[in-house]
């Protein structure tokens, strides 16, 4: 019989993994802060509301573990807590306090994931291996649901579906990284030592599923992250030869379904009615099934073939390096000699330099495009936002408003709410203070990695390291930090690495009254912080429905409830103004619109609402000038501001 703490830790770990799988199903927990509600904001609310108590329970269970008292863990937890607190504090000066509140909740989710990972890493034996395998199993839920939307479109799809695979997460790059997170644990059984029964087949089939999913998202960042995750995993896996065989078999199994999914017009055309995609979807389904079987059968055959020819690890490495050199040499010759290859390479170089325009189409061809897809412009906008407030930033999560002021084009299809880079995100949003806290978190993780390496950590440490490396690579060029479904596994992996290899207990250590009260207060604050803006948005949406049905009195009541829950959001005031307008009370409506502009003076949306309400009134031009100041590329504002 084990001690109560480990048994409870197993339960906590299972709950955490199940919760992460559900976050993936629930729009990835993505909350853009646009007030439209949906599964993403609801998942974000539930993640923090349930994750904070779970983190507190894990802290209590691991209170006597030496691992939680080491320098790297304390630095990481302090940095994470500081990031959440600073994001919340930025509501005082943020251009959009409600966006800062949402982002503070995101940082709190990051802290909870780190705490749970560190605590379970201190409690559970072989935590790195358990994490890797657990993430692979949990990822099957959103990944399987995503593939089924393509295989069974009439049952699970919609006529408005885009060709790029993104549902149920809602963002293709995020779905790709969820699949990548599953890759290390999927491949590990093939290269474990001693060998696991059926490990080769499981590893190969799992790799096939991951590769197909990543390719069908058309995510270039996902492909790079997958290469990173597999490279790190291969560097640590004990039986490298067996893992290589599983990887090769998995890649072979992915060819048939990937080619079909990337070339069949019924699967690569946006907005095609589900009835026209049914046959192609079933074709994708049987090809995936065939690919899984092929991979599972081929991997053991490759290992047997290598054994018959006496291909020892050292010789295999030499052959592999020689083959790689031949491939590079042949590629160089082809590019130099063949005009078509030389032209193709020149086109990719021009894309990289941005000479042919920086936007990339959402079709399979983007997988070989080297264009930045607007990132250089977005990073420049974030940098200029940082220069305007270098110490404290523009407010956490406030790049959406910075972008409107700094963007170089009025094309609505090129608009964004995130700068697509984690460093510029912190620089623009929370300034040097927030960036320094983020750097401290990275330093703590690096410290933990070096300590684990010096302490001769088990090879399983490669599993969380692979997850972290893949996440950081994608976060450097995307908005992964704003997606809870991505930060949760990455920070949990960081927590496991930080406590890996540190054993021992502090006799008699248990939370005192002050510590227990502090934990309880932190949990209550986190739950309230998650619930209030979410509930306020729900009241506004209900008020919109009431207004559409002519129930203005109910809309006013709901607007008042929404304002009480979230007094920094302009949405409730705008709802109140529309309700008063419908009642014919223009003076009260005007007052509500003006209070909204006072509450969010740097948000062009509030000024636009006021300007539209004023209509032909001569004072409307002043409101339009404010819209133009805050969004100079808005063509309507430029015209009406005079």
C-alpha positions in Angstrom: 0.0 0.0 0.0 1.4 3.4 -1.0 1.2 6.5 1.2 -1.9 8.7 0.8 0.0 11.5 -0.9 1.1 9.4 -3.9 -2.4 7.9 -4.3 -3.9 11.4 -4.3 -1.2 12.5 -6.7 -2.2 9.9 -9.2 -5.8 11.1 -9.1 -4.6 14.7 -9.5 -2.5 13.8 -12.5 -5.4 12.0 -14.1 -7.7 15.0 -13.5 -5.1 17.4 -14.9 -4.7 15.3 -18.1 -8.4 14.9 -18.6 -8.9 18.6 -18.1 -6.3 19.4 -20.7 -8.0 17.1 -23.2 -11.3 18.9 -22.6 -9.6 22.3 -23.0 -8.5 21.1 -26.4 -12.0 20.2 -27.3 -13.3 23.5 -25.9 -11.7 25.8 -28.4 -8.3 25.5 -26.9 -9.3 28.0 -24.1 -8.7 30.8 -26.6 -10.4 34.0 -25.4 -9.8 36.8 -27.9 -11.5 39.3 -25.6 -14.0 40.4 -28.3 -17.0 39.8 -26.1 -18.5 37.3 -28.4 -18.3 34.4 -25.9 -18.1 30.8 -27.2 -16.4 27.6 -26.2 -12.9 29.1 -26.0 -13.7 31.7 -23.3 -15.8 29.2 -21.4 -13.0 26.7 -21.4 -10.5 29.4 -20.2 -12.9 30.2 -17.3 -13.3 26.6 -16.3 -9.5 26.0 -16.7 -8.6 28.6 -14.1 -11.7 28.0 -11.9 -10.8 24.3 -11.6 -7.1 24.5 -12.1 -6.4 26.8 -9.2 -7.9 24.4 -6.6 -6.1 21.5 -8.3 -2.8 23.4 -8.0 -3.5 24.2 -4.3 -4.2 20.5 -3.6 -0.9 19.5 -5.3 1.0 22.1 -3.3 -0.4 20.7 -0.1 0.4 17.1 -1.1 4.0 18.0 -2.0 4.5 20.5 0.8 7.2 18.3 2.5 9.1 17.5 -0.7 12.6 19.0 -1.0 12.1 19.3 -4.7 9.7 22.3 -4.3 12.2 24.2 -2.1 15.1 24.3 -4.6 16.4 27.5 -6.2 15.2 26.8 -9.7 11.6 26.0 -8.6 11.4 29.0 -6.3 12.7 31.3 -9.1 10.3 29.8 -11.6 7.2 30.0 -9.4 8.2 33.6 -8.3 8.6 34.7 -11.9 5.3 33.1 -13.0 3.4 34.6 -10.0 5.0 38.0 -10.8 3.9 37.8 -14.4 0.3 37.2 -13.4 0.4 40.0 -10.8 2.0 42.5 -13.2 -0.5 41.7 -15.9 -3.3 42.3 -13.4 -1.7 45.5 -12.3 -1.4 46.7 -15.9 -5.2 47.2 -15.8 -4.5 50.5 -14.2 -2.8 52.0 -17.3 -3.9 49.6 -20.1 -5.5 50.9 -23.2 -8.0 48.1 -22.7 -8.3 47.1 -19.0 -10.6 44.2 -19.9 -8.0 42.7 -22.3 -5.4 43.1 -19.5 -7.8 41.2 -17.1 -8.2 38.4 -19.6 -4.4 38.2 -20.1 -3.8 38.2 -16.3 -6.1 35.1 -16.1 -4.0 33.5 -18.9 -0.8 34.1 -16.8 -2.6 32.6 -13.8 -3.3 29.5 -15.9 0.4 29.3 -16.7 1.2 29.5 -13.0 -1.3 26.7 -12.2 0.2 24.5 -14.9 3.7 25.1 -13.6 2.7 24.3 -10.0 0.9 21.1 -10.9 3.8 19.9 -13.0 6.3 20.7 -10.3 4.2 19.2 -7.5 3.5 16.0 -9.4 7.1 15.8 -10.5 8.1 15.8 -6.9 5.5 13.3 -5.9 5.4 10.7 -8.6 8.2 8.3 -9.5 9.3 8.5 -13.1 7.2 11.6 -13.6 8.9 12.6 -16.9 7.8 9.3 -18.5 4.3 9.5 -17.0 3.9 13.0 -18.4 5.0 12.1 -21.9 2.8 9.1 -22.1 -0.1 10.9 -20.5 0.1 13.8 -22.9 0.1 11.5 -25.8 -3.0 9.7 -24.5 -4.9 12.9 -23.7 -4.0 14.5 -27.1 -5.8 11.7 -28.8 -9.1 13.4 -27.8 -8.7 16.7 -29.7 -6.6 15.1 -32.4 -9.1 12.4 -33.0 -12.0 14.8 -32.9 -10.2 17.0 -35.5 -9.6 14.1 -37.9 -13.2 13.0 -37.5 -14.5 16.3 -38.7 -12.7 15.5 -42.0 -13.6 11.8 -42.1 -17.3 12.3 -41.2 -18.1 15.9 -42.4 -21.8 15.2 -42.6 -21.9 14.2 -39.0 -19.3 16.4 -37.4 -18.5 19.1 -40.0 -20.2 22.2 -41.3 -20.6 23.9 -44.7 -18.5 26.8 -43.5 -15.5 24.6 -42.6 -12.1 25.9 -43.9 -9.8 23.4 -45.6 -7.1 23.9 -43.0 -7.7 21.4 -40.1 -8.4 23.5 -37.0 -11.6 22.2 -35.2 -12.2 21.7 -32.3 -9.3 23.9 -31.2 -10.3 26.7 -33.5 -6.7 27.6 -34.6 -4.7 25.4 -37.0 -1.3 26.2 -35.5 -2.5 25.4 -32.0 -4.0 22.1 -33.2 -0.7 21.2 -34.9 1.2 21.9 -31.6 -1.2 19.7 -29.6 -0.4 16.9 -32.0 3.3 17.7 -31.7 3.0 17.5 -27.9 1.8 13.9 -28.4 4.8 12.9 -30.5 7.5 12.3 -27.9 5.3 10.0 -25.8 4.0 8.3 -28.9 7.5 7.5 -30.2 9.1 6.6 -26.8 7.6 3.0 -26.5 9.5 2.1 -29.7 12.9 3.0 -28.2 12.4 2.1 -24.6 14.9 -0.2 -22.9 14.1 -2.8 -22.0 11.9 -3.2 -25.0 8.2 -2.9 -24.5 6.0 -5.5 -26.0 4.3 -4.0 -29.0 6.2 -0.8 -28.4 7.5 -0.6 -32.0 4.1 -0.9 -33.5 2.5 1.6 -31.1 5.3 4.1 -31.7 5.1 3.8 -35.4 1.3 4.1 -35.6 1.3 7.0 -33.1 3.9 8.8 -35.3 1.7 8.3 -38.4 -1.2 9.9 -36.7 0.8 12.9 -35.5 2.4 13.5 -38.9 -0.9 13.4 -40.8 -2.6 15.8 -38.3 0.3 18.3 -38.5 0.3 18.3 -42.3 -3.4 18.7 -42.6 -3.2 21.9 -40.5 -0.9 23.3 -43.2 1.1 24.7 -40.3 4.7 25.5 -41.1 5.4 26.2 -37.5 3.8 22.9 -36.6 6.2 21.1 -39.0 9.2 22.8 -37.5 8.0 22.1 -34.0 7.5 18.4 -34.9 11.1 18.2 -36.2 12.3 19.8 -32.9 10.3 17.5 -30.7 11.4 14.4 -32.6 15.0 15.5 -32.6 15.1 16.0 -28.9 13.3 12.8 -28.3 15.8 10.9 -30.5 18.7 12.4 -28.6 17.4 10.8 -25.3 15.6 7.6 -26.3 17.7 4.6 -25.2 17.2 2.3 -28.2 17.9 4.8 -31.0 17.8 2.2 -33.8 14.4 0.9 -32.8 13.1 4.5 -32.6 14.5 5.3 -36.0 12.7 2.3 -37.4 9.4 3.4 -35.8 9.9 6.9 -37.1 10.6 5.7 -40.6 7.6 3.4 -40.6 5.4 6.1 -39.2 6.5 8.5 -41.9 5.8 5.8 -44.5 2.3 5.2 -43.1 1.6 8.9 -43.3 2.3 9.2 -47.0 -1.0 7.8 -48.4 -3.4 9.8 -46.2 -1.3 13.0 -46.3 -1.1 13.0 -50.1 -4.9 12.5 -50.3 -5.6 15.2 -47.8 -3.4 17.7 -49.4 -4.4 17.1 -53.0 -8.1 16.2 -53.2 -10.0 19.3 -54.1 -12.9 18.2 -51.9 -10.6 18.5 -48.9 -8.6 21.5 -49.9 -11.5 23.9 -50.8 -12.8 26.3 -48.2 -16.5 26.3 -47.5 -17.5 23.3 -49.5 -20.8 21.8 -48.5 -20.4 18.8 -46.3 -22.3 16.6 -48.8 -19.6 17.2 -51.4 -16.9 16.2 -49.0 -18.4 13.0 -47.7 -16.7 10.6 -50.2 -13.4 12.3 -49.9 -13.7 12.2 -46.1 -14.3 8.5 -46.1 -11.4 8.1 -48.5 -9.2 9.9 -45.9 -10.5 7.7 -43.2 -9.6 4.4 -44.8 -6.2 5.8 -45.9 -5.5 6.8 -42.3 -6.5 3.3 -41.1 -4.3 1.7 -43.8 -1.4 4.0 -42.9 -1.7 3.0 -39.2 -1.6 -0.7 -40.1 1.3 -0.2 -42.5 3.3 1.6 -39.9 2.6 -0.9 -37.2 3.6 -3.8 -39.4 6.6 -2.1 -41.1 8.4 -1.0 -37.9 9.2 -4.6 -36.6 10.1 -5.7 -40.1 12.7 -2.9 -40.4 14.2 -3.8 -37.1 14.4 -7.5 -38.2 16.0 -6.5 -41.5 18.6 -4.3 -39.7 19.4 -7.3 -37.4 19.9 -9.6 -40.3 22.5 -7.4 -42.0 24.3 -6.8 -38.7 23.5 -3.1 -38.6 24.9 -2.1 -35.2 24.2 1.4 -33.8 27.6 2.9 -34.6 27.5 1.6 -38.2 23.9 2.7 -38.6 24.9 6.3 -37.5 27.8 6.3 -40.1 25.5 5.1 -42.8 22.9 7.7 -41.8 25.4 10.5 -41.9 26.7 9.3 -45.3 23.2 9.1 -46.7 22.4 12.6 -45.4 25.6 13.9 -47.1 24.6 12.3 -50.4 21.1 13.8 -50.2 22.5 17.3 -49.5 25.0 16.9 -52.4 22.4 15.7 -54.8 20.0 18.4 -53.8 22.7 21.0 -54.4 23.6 19.6 -57.8 19.9 19.5 -58.9 19.3 23.1 -57.7 22.4 24.3 -59.6 21.8 22.4 -62.9 18.0 22.0 -63.4 16.4 25.3 -64.4 13.0 24.5 -62.8 14.6 23.6 -59.5 16.8 26.7 -59.6 13.7 28.8 -60.3 11.8 27.2 -57.5 14.6 27.9 -55.1 14.8 31.5 -56.2 11.1 31.9 -55.6 11.5 30.6 -52.0 14.4 33.0 -51.5 12.3 35.9 -52.8 9.5 34.9 -50.4 11.9 34.9 -47.5 13.1 38.4 -48.4 9.5 39.6 -48.8 10.0 40.6 -52.4 6.7 39.1 -53.6 4.5 40.2 -50.8 4.4 38.7 -47.3 1.0 37.2 -47.1 0.6 33.4 -47.5 -2.5 31.7 -48.8 -4.3 29.2 -46.7 -3.8 26.3 -49.0 -1.4 23.3 -49.0 1.2 25.3 -50.9 1.9 27.3 -47.8 3.8 24.3 -46.4 6.7 25.1 -48.8 6.4 28.9 -48.5 9.2 30.8 -46.8 7.3 34.1 -46.5 6.9 35.6 -43.1 3.1 36.0 -43.4 3.0 39.6 -42.0 5.2 38.8 -39.0 7.8 41.3 -39.8 5.2 44.1 -39.9 3.5 42.9 -36.7 6.8 42.7 -34.8 7.5 46.2 -35.9 4.2 47.4 -34.6 4.8 45.7 -31.3 8.2 47.2 -31.1 6.8 50.7 -31.7 4.2 50.0 -29.0 7.1 49.1 -26.6 9.0 52.2 -27.4 6.0 54.3 -26.5 5.9 52.8 -23.0 9.2 50.9 -22.5 9.0 50.2 -18.8 5.4 49.2 -18.1 4.1 48.5 -21.6 0.8 49.2 -23.2 -1.1 46.8 -20.9 -1.2 43.1 -20.9 -2.8 41.6 -24.0 -3.4 45.0 -25.5 -1.6 44.5 -28.8 -5.0 44.4 -30.6 -5.3 48.1 -30.0 -1.6 48.8 -30.7 -2.0 47.0 -34.1 -4.9 49.3 -35.1 -2.8 52.4 -34.4 0.4 51.1 -36.1 -0.8 48.9 -39.0 0.4 49.8 -42.5 -2.7 48.7 -44.3 -6.5 48.9 -43.9 -7.0 45.4 -45.4 -9.3 43.7 -42.8 -8.0 40.2 -43.8 -4.6 41.1 -42.5 -5.7 42.3 -39.1 -4.5 40.4 -36.0 -5.0 40.6 -32.2 -1.5 39.1 -31.4 2.0 40.1 -32.6 2.9 36.4 -33.3 6.0 36.3 -31.2 6.3 35.8 -27.4 9.1 38.2 -26.8 7.6 41.2 -28.6 4.3 40.3 -27.0 5.8 40.8 -23.5 7.7 43.9 -24.6 4.6 45.6 -26.1 2.2 44.5 -23.4 4.0 44.6 -20.1 7.2 46.4 -21.0 10.7 45.7 -19.6 9.2 44.6 -16.3 7.1 41.8 -17.8 9.8 40.8 -20.2 12.3 40.6 -17.3 9.9 38.3 -15.4 9.5 36.1 -18.5 13.3 36.0 -18.8 13.6 35.0 -15.2 11.2 32.1 -15.9 13.3 30.9 -18.8 16.5 31.2 -16.7 14.9 29.1 -14.0 13.9 26.4 -16.5 17.5 26.5 -18.0 18.9 26.2 -14.4 16.7 23.2 -13.8 17.7 21.6 -17.1 21.4 22.1 -16.3 21.0 20.7 -12.8 19.1 17.7 -14.2 21.9 17.1 -16.7 24.5 17.3 -14.0 22.6 15.0 -11.8 22.5 12.3 -14.5 18.8 12.5 -15.0 17.1 9.4 -16.5 16.7 9.4 -20.3 12.9 9.9 -19.8 13.8 13.6 -19.0 13.9 13.9 -22.8 10.1 13.7 -23.0 9.3 17.0 -21.1 12.3 18.6 -22.7 11.0 17.8 -26.2 7.5 19.3 -25.3 9.2 22.4 -24.0 11.5 22.8 -26.9 8.7 22.4 -29.5 6.5 24.9 -27.6 9.2 27.6 -27.3 10.1 27.2 -31.0 6.5 27.8 -32.1 5.9 30.5 -29.5 8.8 32.5 -30.9 6.9 33.1 -34.1 3.3 32.6 -33.1 0.8 33.5 -30.4 1.1 30.2 -28.5 1.5 32.0 -25.2 -2.2 33.2 -25.4 -3.5 29.7 -25.9 -4.1 27.7 -22.7 -4.2 24.4 -24.5 -0.6 25.0 -25.4 0.8 26.7 -22.3 -0.6 24.0 -20.0 1.5 21.0 -21.3 4.6 23.2 -21.8 4.6 24.7 -18.3 3.6 21.3 -16.8 6.6 19.9 -18.6 8.8 22.7 -17.2 7.6 21.9 -13.7 8.5 18.2 -14.1 12.0 19.1 -15.4 12.5 21.5 -12.5 11.8 18.8 -9.9 13.3 15.9 -11.7 16.0 14.0 -9.8 15.5 15.8 -6.5 14.3 13.5 -3.8 13.9 13.7 0.0 11.4 15.1 2.4 11.5 17.8 5.1 10.3 15.9 8.3 7.2 17.3 9.8 6.7 20.0 7.2 3.1 20.9 6.6 1.2 24.1 5.7 0.8 26.4 8.7 -2.4 28.5 9.3 -0.9 31.5 7.5 0.2 29.4 4.5 -3.2 27.6 4.3 -5.0 30.9 4.5 -2.8 32.3 1.7 -3.5 29.3 -0.5 -7.2 29.5 0.1 -7.2 33.2 -0.6 -5.3 32.7 -3.8 -7.7 30.1 -5.0 -10.8 32.2 -4.2 -9.2 35.2 -6.0 -8.4 33.1 -9.1 -11.9 31.7 -9.2 -13.4 35.1 -8.9 -11.0 36.5 -11.5 -12.0 33.8 -13.9 -15.7 34.0 -13.3 -16.5 37.7 -13.3 -15.5 38.7 -16.8 -16.9 35.4 -18.2 -20.2 35.9 -16.5 -20.3 39.6 -17.5 -19.9 38.6 -21.2 -22.7 36.1 -20.8 -25.0 38.8 -19.4 -24.1 41.1 -22.4 -24.9 38.3 -24.9 -28.2 37.6 -23.1 -28.9 41.3 -23.2 -28.3 41.4 -26.9 -30.8 38.6 -27.4 -33.3 40.4 -25.3 -32.8 43.6 -27.2 -33.3 41.7 -30.5 -36.6 40.5 -29.2 -37.8 43.9 -28.1 -37.4 43.3 -24.3 -35.5 46.5 -23.6 -36.2 46.5 -19.8 -34.6 43.1 -19.5 -31.7 44.2 -21.6 -31.1 47.2 -19.2 -31.3 44.8 -16.2 -28.7 42.5 -17.8 -26.5 45.4 -18.8 -26.5 46.5 -15.1 -25.6 43.0 -14.0 -22.8 42.8 -16.5 -21.4 46.2 -15.4 -21.4 45.1 -11.8 -19.4 42.0 -12.6 -16.9 43.7 -14.9 -16.8 47.4 -14.3 -13.8 47.9 -16.7 -15.5 46.5 -19.8 -17.2 48.9 -22.2 -19.5 46.2 -23.6 -22.2 46.5 -20.8 -22.3 50.3 -21.3 -22.7 49.9 -25.1 -25.6 47.4 -24.5 -27.2 49.9 -22.1 -26.9 52.7 -24.6 -28.6 50.6 -27.3 -31.3 49.7 -24.9 -32.0 53.3 -24.1 -31.9 54.2 -27.8 -34.6 51.6 -28.5 -36.7 53.1 -25.7 -36.4 56.5 -27.2 -34.3 57.9 -24.3 -31.6 59.5 -26.4 -30.2 61.6 -23.6 -29.6 58.5 -21.4 -28.2 56.6 -24.4 -25.8 59.5 -25.1 -24.6 59.4 -21.5 -23.9 55.7 -21.7 -22.0 56.0 -24.9 -19.9 58.9 -23.4 -19.2 56.9 -20.3 -18.0 54.0 -22.5 -15.5 56.3 -24.2 -14.3 57.6 -20.8 -13.9 54.0 -19.6 -11.9 52.9 -22.7 -10.6 56.2 -24.3 -8.0 54.4 -26.4 -10.4 51.9 -27.9 -11.7 53.0 -31.3 -14.7 50.8 -31.0 -16.2 52.9 -28.2 -15.7 56.1 -30.2 -17.1 54.5 -33.4 -20.3 53.5 -31.5 -20.6 57.0 -30.2 -20.1 58.5 -33.7 -22.6 56.2 -35.3 -25.2 57.1 -32.6 -24.6 60.8 -33.2 -25.2 60.3 -36.9 -25.5 63.7 -38.7 -25.0 65.7 -35.5 -22.2 68.2 -35.9 -20.5 66.7 -32.8 -20.1 63.4 -34.6 -17.0 64.6 -36.5 -15.1 64.9 -33.2 -15.9 61.3 -32.4 -14.8 60.2 -35.9 -11.6 62.1 -35.4 -10.9 60.0 -32.3 -11.6 56.8 -34.3 -9.2 58.1 -36.9 -6.5 58.9 -34.3 -6.7 55.4 -32.8 -7.1 53.6 -36.2 -5.6 55.8 -38.9 -6.2 53.1 -41.6 -9.9 53.0 -41.1 -11.2 54.4 -44.4 -14.6 55.4 -43.0 -13.1 57.3 -40.1 -10.7 59.1 -42.4 -13.7 60.2 -44.6 -16.0 61.2 -41.8 -13.4 62.9 -39.7 -13.0 65.6 -42.3 
